[in-house]
Amino acid sequence: MWALGLLVNNQEAQQIRDHATCTEKGIVKVEEVGKLEYLQAVVKETMRMKPIAPLAVPHKATRDTTLDGLHVWDELDRFKPERFMESSKEFLGKRGQYPFLPFGVGMRACTGMEVGKLQLPFAVSNQVNAFHWSNAVEGEEPNLISSHRQRRPEMSYEGD
Ligand code: HEM
């Protein structure tokens, strides 16, 4: 859903479609998904901006930074799939280089990573192929500000 919301707010990104072989029902073939570079970039950029596991220890670069020779994202708040068009920005980089870790890394990395890498772009590509996504209210962009709150019961600290 975040991907579609971001595409509504970034119409030009929605216009750029990769060419995929579809089934007779117009569904993108699963085996094609990995080859669709711009789609992959849209999904990665969505996961960069709206990580699904945000409750881990948060990390954020407050400005453009070079860290141990790696350039850390520019224009952080902008939806810019192009940043992932370079092959160097894979989910897991070469050994010792992990520029992008939406699935974690190491022993406790996400066991569903391969499913997620397939499922997300598959869903997004078929939604974008089937529909044009635009604002419900003309000129008014959907509010994509997220909040993560933990609710707990009201507690009274007053003794009886
Ligand atoms: C886009 C989809 C997904 C994302 C972004 C994602 C992300 C993550 C992240 C960040 C972690 C924590 C890694 C760490 O602690 O370093 C994790 C753990 C895990 N994920 Fe996912 N996940 C996704 C989909 C899935 C799916 C589809 C499954 C199951 C089919 C799954 C199963 C798991 C399991 C079992 C763990 C715990 C691994 C462990 O602690 O050993 N995930 N995931």
Residues whose N, C-alpha, C, O or C-beta is under 5 A from the ligand:
A	BS01	HEM	I52 A53 P102 F103 G104 V105 M107 R108 A109 C110 T111 G112 V115 G116
